[in-house]
């Protein structure tokens, strides 16, 4: 008789990103949804400095609580090696003049709950690919293209998916040629303009600029968070979001609408004041509903996304035109975040959604393992 074994899941959170605190909020919800009867869970926290930490042997300290409470010194350093023959999680133990690796745990699946740089941008995904561990969400390509707002728009244009007029400026240009940059930006479109770090989410570093003074401040703010800055034409939008789930055959949820508590859906409106309103399903015509769902799936496939993604649209109140803003490949995952709430309204409860994402990670890993990695010349 074959004995049942729990699936060994490593949940990674925190990270070297301006979205570190958002990641901790999402991770608490994901951890609470993982059924202890089904999963053996290992918490892996990453500090702002990039140190990977786990609970010390024999300690009852919860890694997430330690990071939230600023008690990371009570945790033990750990690492995953980019070596599929030594797959799993290792403790870093102090030796006489160096560090020593000590085996800690095998992991079947990694669930990254990391938003922004070094987690959502393909870097962590590359490590998981090299380590040969299944992981939830998009691969290296889908993650990196989805993360870079400018490159993402280039791909959308190629696939005839509408986006707003935009341009990219570099931090070095802003620092050395600020007046020239402002002149170029003002030729893009009339005010208002939105300025964003190209590689960040949760509205960190985003500014709405209604005049030149705002633009100057917005450029300086955005380039603090990324070396590439996106400037985009502003419209008078309704903010429509659609959740997508799946690998090769993705499906879209019902759309929802965000009513921001502030002038736009800023970090404060999302996470601080708690007054933004989510309307599910979004009050759209049947035709517009199907249009946003179709575009969401098309965009998801265009960047080779996998597992999950939330497509964010802007519906211009004045012209009626619909524009795709971005796809978040690791969207906010608290129980009140739009991604899980849209699936809940589509008939998939939060715990079942988490289970499905882990299944999709295993399915994608099994499919990738079918790929031939060695070429034999003259093979018949």
C-alpha positions in Angstrom: 0.0 0.0 0.0 1.4 3.4 -1.1 1.7 5.9 1.8 0.3 9.4 1.2 2.9 12.1 1.3 2.1 15.8 1.7 3.2 18.1 -1.1 6.3 20.1 0.1 5.6 23.8 -0.7 8.0 26.6 -0.1 6.4 30.0 0.2 8.8 32.9 -0.6 7.9 36.5 0.4 9.4 39.9 1.2 12.2 40.7 -1.2 14.4 43.5 -2.5 11.7 45.7 -3.8 9.6 48.8 -3.0 6.7 46.3 -2.8 8.3 44.3 0.1 5.5 45.2 2.6 2.8 44.4 0.0 4.4 41.0 -0.4 4.1 40.3 3.3 0.4 41.1 3.2 -0.2 38.8 0.3 1.9 36.0 1.9 -0.2 36.0 5.1 -3.3 35.3 3.0 -1.6 32.6 0.9 -0.2 30.8 4.0 -3.6 30.8 5.7 -5.1 29.1 2.7 -2.7 26.2 2.5 -4.4 23.2 4.0 -2.0 21.6 6.5 -3.6 18.2 5.7 -2.4 18.5 2.1 0.8 20.6 2.3 4.0 20.6 4.3 4.9 24.3 4.2 8.3 26.0 4.6 8.3 29.7 4.9 11.2 31.6 3.2 11.5 35.3 3.9 13.7 37.6 2.0 14.9 40.8 3.6 15.1 44.3 2.0 18.9 43.6 1.7 18.2 40.3 -0.1 19.1 37.8 2.6 17.1 34.5 2.5 15.9 33.5 6.0 14.1 30.5 7.5 13.2 29.4 11.1 16.0 28.1 13.2 16.0 24.4 14.0 13.8 23.8 17.0 12.4 27.4 16.9 8.7 28.0 16.9 9.1 31.5 15.4 7.0 32.2 12.3 9.2 33.7 9.5 6.5 36.0 8.3 5.8 37.4 11.8 9.6 37.9 12.3 9.9 40.0 9.1 6.8 42.0 9.9 8.1 42.7 13.4 11.6 43.5 12.4 13.1 40.5 14.2 14.9 38.9 11.3 18.0 38.4 13.5 16.2 35.6 15.1 16.0 33.6 11.8 18.6 31.5 10.0 20.1 32.2 6.6 19.3 29.8 3.8 19.7 29.3 0.1 18.5 27.4 -2.9 21.3 26.3 -5.2 21.1 26.7 -9.0 21.8 22.9 -9.3 19.1 20.4 -10.1 21.2 17.5 -8.8 21.2 19.2 -5.3 17.6 20.2 -5.3 16.0 21.8 -2.3 16.7 24.3 0.5 20.0 24.6 2.4 20.9 26.3 5.7 24.0 28.5 5.7 25.9 27.5 8.8 28.9 29.5 10.1 32.2 27.5 9.8 35.7 28.4 11.1 36.4 31.0 8.4 33.5 30.6 6.1 29.9 29.3 5.7 28.9 25.7 5.4 25.9 24.4 3.5 23.6 22.1 5.5 20.7 20.3 3.9 17.4 21.4 5.2 14.4 20.4 3.1 13.3 19.1 -0.3 10.8 21.3 -2.0 8.2 20.1 -4.6 6.9 23.5 -5.5 7.9 27.1 -4.8 5.1 29.6 -4.4 6.7 33.0 -4.9 4.6 35.8 -3.3 7.1 38.4 -4.3 6.0 41.6 -6.0 8.3 43.8 -8.1 12.0 43.6 -8.6 13.9 40.3 -7.9 10.7 38.3 -7.6 8.3 39.2 -10.3 10.7 40.1 -13.1 12.1 36.8 -14.1 15.2 36.8 -11.8 13.8 34.4 -9.2 12.1 32.4 -12.0 15.5 31.9 -13.6 16.9 30.5 -10.3 14.0 28.1 -10.0 14.5 26.9 -13.6 18.2 26.3 -13.0 17.4 24.5 -9.7 14.8 22.3 -11.4 12.0 23.2 -8.9 8.4 23.7 -10.0 7.1 27.2 -9.2 3.8 29.0 -9.3 3.3 31.7 -12.0 4.9 32.8 -15.2 8.3 31.7 -16.4 11.4 33.8 -17.1 10.1 35.3 -20.4 6.5 36.0 -19.3 7.7 37.5 -15.9 10.3 39.8 -17.4 8.1 41.1 -20.3 5.1 41.5 -17.9 7.3 43.4 -15.5 8.8 45.9 -17.9 5.9 48.2 -18.7 7.6 49.7 -21.8 8.6 46.4 -23.4 5.2 45.0 -22.6 3.6 47.8 -24.6 5.9 47.1 -27.5 4.7 43.5 -27.5 1.1 44.6 -27.3 1.5 46.9 -30.3 2.9 44.0 -32.3 -0.2 41.9 -31.4 -2.6 44.7 -32.2 -3.7 45.2 -28.6 -4.4 48.9 -27.9 -2.2 50.8 -25.5 -1.8 54.5 -24.7 0.9 56.6 -26.3 4.1 56.4 -24.3 7.9 56.9 -24.3 10.8 55.7 -22.2 13.5 57.9 -20.7 16.6 56.8 -18.8 17.7 57.8 -15.4 21.0 59.0 -16.9 19.1 61.2 -19.3 17.0 62.7 -16.5 20.1 63.4 -14.4 22.2 64.9 -17.3 19.7 66.3 -19.8 16.6 67.1 -17.7 15.3 70.1 -19.8 15.7 68.2 -23.0 13.9 65.2 -21.5 11.0 67.5 -20.5 10.8 69.0 -23.9 10.7 65.5 -25.5 8.0 64.3 -23.1 5.8 67.4 -23.7 5.8 66.6 -27.4 4.3 63.1 -26.6 1.0 64.5 -25.5 -0.7 67.3 -23.6 -1.1 67.2 -19.9 -2.0 65.2 -17.8 0.9 62.8 -18.2 1.6 59.8 -16.0 5.2 59.0 -15.0 6.1 55.5 -13.8 9.2 53.4 -13.0 9.2 50.9 -15.9 9.8 47.9 -13.6 7.7 48.2 -10.5 4.1 47.7 -9.4 1.6 48.6 -6.7 1.7 52.2 -8.0 5.0 52.8 -6.3 6.8 55.8 -7.7 3.9 56.8 -10.0 2.9 60.4 -10.4 0.1 62.2 -12.2 1.5 65.3 -13.8 -0.7 68.2 -14.7 2.0 70.8 -15.5 5.8 71.1 -16.0 6.6 71.4 -12.3 4.7 68.1 -11.6 6.6 66.5 -14.5 10.0 67.5 -13.2 9.1 66.1 -9.7 7.5 62.9 -11.2 10.6 62.2 -13.3 12.9 62.6 -10.3 10.6 60.4 -8.2 10.3 57.6 -10.7 14.0 57.3 -11.5 14.7 56.7 -7.8 13.0 53.2 -8.3 14.3 52.3 -11.8 16.9 53.2 -14.4 14.1 53.2 -17.0 11.1 55.5 -16.7 7.9 55.3 -18.6 5.9 58.4 -19.5 2.3 57.8 -20.7 -0.5 60.0 -22.0 -3.2 60.5 -19.4 -6.9 59.9 -20.0 -10.1 60.2 -17.9 -10.4 56.5 -17.2 -12.5 53.8 -15.7 -10.1 51.2 -14.3 -11.2 47.7 -15.3 -9.3 44.5 -14.2 -9.6 40.9 -15.3 -8.0 37.9 -13.7 -6.5 35.2 -16.0 -5.7 31.6 -14.9 -4.0 28.7 -16.7 -1.0 27.6 -18.7 -1.5 26.8 -22.4 -5.3 27.2 -22.3 -5.9 30.2 -20.0 -9.3 31.4 -19.0 -10.5 34.9 -17.9 -12.6 35.8 -14.9 -15.5 38.2 -14.9 -14.1 41.8 -15.1 -14.2 44.1 -12.1 -13.9 47.9 -11.7 -11.8 49.9 -9.3 -13.2 53.1 -7.9 -10.1 54.8 -6.4 -10.4 56.7 -3.2 -7.9 59.2 -4.6 -7.3 60.9 -7.9 -5.9 57.7 -9.3 -5.3 54.2 -7.9 -2.1 55.1 -6.0 -0.2 53.0 -3.4 -2.1 54.9 -0.7 -5.5 54.2 -2.3 -4.6 50.5 -2.7 -3.2 49.7 0.7 -3.4 52.6 3.2 -6.7 54.4 3.4 -8.9 51.4 2.7 -11.6 53.5 1.0 -11.2 52.4 -2.6 -14.2 50.5 -3.9 -14.2 47.3 -6.0 -17.2 46.6 -8.1 -17.6 43.0 -9.3 -18.8 42.4 -11.9 -17.9 45.7 -13.6 -21.0 47.5 -14.9 -20.1 47.0 -18.6 -22.1 46.1 -21.7 -22.0 42.4 -22.7 -20.0 43.4 -25.7 -17.4 45.3 -23.7 -17.2 42.5 -21.1 -16.3 40.0 -23.7 -13.9 42.4 -25.3 -11.8 42.9 -22.1 -11.9 39.2 -21.4 -10.7 38.3 -24.9 -8.0 41.0 -24.8 -6.8 39.8 -21.4 -6.3 36.2 -22.7 -4.7 37.4 -25.9 -2.2 39.6 -24.0 -1.5 36.7 -21.5 -0.7 34.4 -24.4 1.4 37.0 -26.2 3.9 37.2 -23.4 3.8 33.5 -22.7 2.4 34.0 -19.2 1.5 31.0 -17.1 -0.2 30.2 -13.8 -1.8 33.6 -13.2 -1.9 37.2 -14.3 -4.2 40.2 -13.8 -4.8 42.4 -16.8 -5.4 46.0 -16.1 -7.4 48.2 -18.5 -8.2 51.9 -18.9 -11.6 52.7 -20.4 -11.6 56.3 -21.5 -14.8 58.0 -20.2 -14.5 60.7 -22.9 -13.8 58.7 -26.1 -15.1 55.2 -25.0 -11.7 53.7 -26.2 -10.3 50.8 -24.3 -6.5 50.5 -23.5 -4.5 47.7 -21.9 -2.3 49.1 -19.2 -0.3 46.1 -18.0 -0.4 42.4 -16.9 0.7 41.7 -13.3 2.2 38.2 -13.3 2.2 38.1 -9.4 -0.8 40.3 -8.6 -1.7 41.3 -5.1 -2.9 38.2 -3.3 -4.6 39.2 -0.1 -8.1 37.9 0.4 -9.5 41.3 -0.5 -7.2 41.8 -3.5 -8.8 42.1 -6.9 -7.2 38.9 -8.4 -8.7 36.4 -6.0 -11.9 38.4 -5.5 -12.6 38.2 -9.3 -12.1 34.4 -9.2 -14.3 34.1 -6.2 -17.1 36.0 -8.1 -16.4 33.6 -11.0 -17.0 30.6 -8.8 -13.5 29.7 -7.6 -12.9 30.2 -3.9 -9.6 31.5 -2.5 -8.3 28.1 -1.1 -9.3 26.3 -4.3 -7.5 29.0 -6.3 -4.3 28.5 -4.4 -4.6 24.7 -4.9 -5.1 25.2 -8.7 -2.1 27.5 -9.0 0.1 24.8 -7.3 -1.4 22.2 -9.7 -0.5 24.5 -12.7 3.0 24.8 -11.5 3.4 21.1 -11.4 1.8 20.7 -14.8 4.2 23.3 -16.3 7.2 21.6 -14.7 6.2 18.2 -16.1 5.8 19.7 -19.6 9.2 21.4 -19.4 10.8 18.2 -18.3 9.7 16.6 -21.6 12.1 19.0 -23.4 15.2 17.3 -24.8 18.3 19.0 -23.3 21.0 17.0 -25.2 21.4 16.9 -29.0 22.7 13.7 -30.6 23.9 14.1 -34.2 22.7 11.6 -36.7 19.8 10.4 -34.5 17.1 8.6 -36.6 
